Every structure is written in structure tokens, then in C-alpha cells.
Amino acid sequence: MTEYEIRTKRDDMPEGYVGKVYKWAHDEKAAALLLLKKRPDPSGRCVFKRGGTGQIISITEVKN
């Protein structure tokens, strides 16, 4: 398994806020699904498990 850093922008937070979450998963797609209730729509908008909507900015692998 690999550790991934996921940066998100949420609609319920002030403008300019960027959230950062670290998740362990087999690949980037699996890491993103750990945060979401369902897959993002084609425009990139998504619904997070803890409520609220927003967008995933980036998913990067953490190198130690």
C-alpha cells in the first residue's frame, strides 16, 4: 500500500481554503474514494463523506 496526499477545495469553507488529507491505498483512485460518498461527476464536483460538496485539486504519492 502507498500513502497519498489529497488536496481538496470545499464549498462550505472560506475562499482560498485548501484542505489536505493523507490516506493509505493501493492506487490514487482508491484513495480518493475513501473521502467521497460516490464517484465525482464529469465536471469534477464531488460529495464528501463528512458532508458538503467541493472538488479534489490533486492526489500525489508521498515519497519518504
C-alpha positions in Angstrom: 0.0 0.0 0.0 1.1 3.6 -0.7 0.4 6.8 1.2 -1.3 9.6 -0.8 -1.7 13.3 -0.1 -5.1 14.6 -1.3 -5.7 18.3 -1.6 -9.4 19.5 -1.7 -11.3 22.7 -2.1 -14.7 22.7 -0.2 -17.7 24.9 -0.9 -18.5 25.4 2.8 -15.1 26.9 3.7 -13.8 30.4 3.0 -12.4 31.3 -0.4 -8.8 30.2 -0.7 -9.0 27.4 1.8 -7.2 24.2 0.7 -7.7 21.0 2.8 -5.0 18.4 3.0 -5.6 14.7 3.9 -3.3 11.7 3.9 -4.7 8.3 3.1 -3.2 4.8 2.6 -4.5 2.9 -0.5 -3.4 0.7 -3.4 -3.8 3.5 -6.0 -4.9 7.1 -6.5 -8.5 6.2 -7.4 -9.0 4.1 -4.3 -7.5 6.9 -2.1 -10.0 9.4 -3.5 -12.9 7.1 -2.9 -12.0 6.9 0.8 -13.1 10.6 1.1 -16.2 10.5 -1.1 -19.8 9.2 -0.8 -19.8 8.5 -4.6 -17.6 9.0 -7.6 -17.0 12.6 -8.8 -19.2 13.8 -11.7 -17.7 14.5 -15.1 -17.1 18.2 -14.2 -15.0 17.2 -11.1 -17.6 18.1 -8.4 -18.0 15.6 -5.6 -19.8 15.0 -2.3 -17.6 14.2 0.7 -18.4 11.5 3.3 -18.5 14.1 6.1 -21.0 16.2 4.2 -20.5 19.1 2.0 -19.5 19.5 -1.6 -16.3 20.5 -3.3 -13.6 19.5 -5.6 -10.4 17.4 -5.4 -7.5 19.6 -6.5 -4.7 17.0 -6.6 -3.7 13.5 -5.5 0.0 12.9 -5.1 2.0 9.9 -3.8 4.0 10.7 -0.6 7.7 9.7 -1.0 9.7 9.1 2.1 
